[in-house]
């Protein structure tokens, strides 16, 4: 009898220790979510459906550093950064600071940990610095994405990040934080410059009394994300996109129109096609408006201490998508100005548009000829790079469709 009971106990013990943990981005992550590391890197899902699979005994690091202490009903001591071990299912433990197995969903911070930018020694287009945006945990910086930033003109040239099938299953119900600038704008009051009052004052100085025909209740300049909030899987990576080195002035109709459509359609297409891509989302040129004398003038939000115009309103936004494994890629481009006619916009297409009338892009649901949503077109990467010289060399053999 004793041997039989011992065998049952041993069997249960073994089953428990052979159990894996599975967490899902849409189900198991609460808010305010700690920053989560796995193997000394920002956590990533392990499959295309937003699941994170761990073996029994695998560990994750949680951090609420600078916001307070990790919260959970099972905590027995105050700790800002700590490890937890997979115990099976969605239960995790650490005898040093948890009383009992803890359901993952219950881990919280008092409030969200603040993302930061860090200037690197690496450079990008025309020697501009690469600035990483991410989180500092126990004096170690963990990047989420990087920005090629023009420090002279105070504009984001591009943001570089990865997009994988799991990105379409991002964590939902994540509040939008304020943008931060981390002193990358030379002390300029960038928050007020982007405000409706600030942008109207700037445009008024350039176009005079016509400002009221451009800056209206329905059409004004927004903080246009390059790397979008929902291009990232977790609450803390989504929040990291709210940084001024990752945005540029973008007309609201375009921001909520064809640009948003592209972001949504592309995430879903990458998921469905199982692509593993690198994305460069950037800006090119300076948008123009007609002034009271009928002249086209470049639009900027302000000037620097030497009276040089800075923070340009981009002429174009682009999204270059490249898959290294197959060496395929494509560039999507949008004209950031609702005040061009169709004929004027067509003259601004600087490449052969390979999307219009192409059944390979049936998944793309934008309205490319609608000015209020933003005129849009597509290029091969070599064709795009003939005009826009921002990107490092990419070996491209074919179109990514």
HUFENHU-V431933 format. One record per helix or strand of 2 or more residues. SS is the DSSP state (a for helix, b for strand). FROM is the first residue (numbers start at 1). TO is the last residue. Records with the same first field share a line. If there is no record, write none. Layout:
SS = FROM-TO + FROM-TO
//
This chain:
a = 2-18 + 104-106 + 125-127 + 165-169 + 190-194 + 196-214 + 229-231 + 235-239 + 244-246 + 252-256 + 258-273 + 342-347 + 359-361 + 381-387
b = 21-24 + 35-38 + 41-42 + 51-54 + 59-63 + 81-89 + 91-93 + 102-103 + 116-123 + 129-137 + 140-150 + 155-164 + 221-225 + 247-251 + 276-286 + 288-290 + 296-298 + 300-303 + 309-312 + 314-323 + 328-335 + 376-379 + 398-399
//
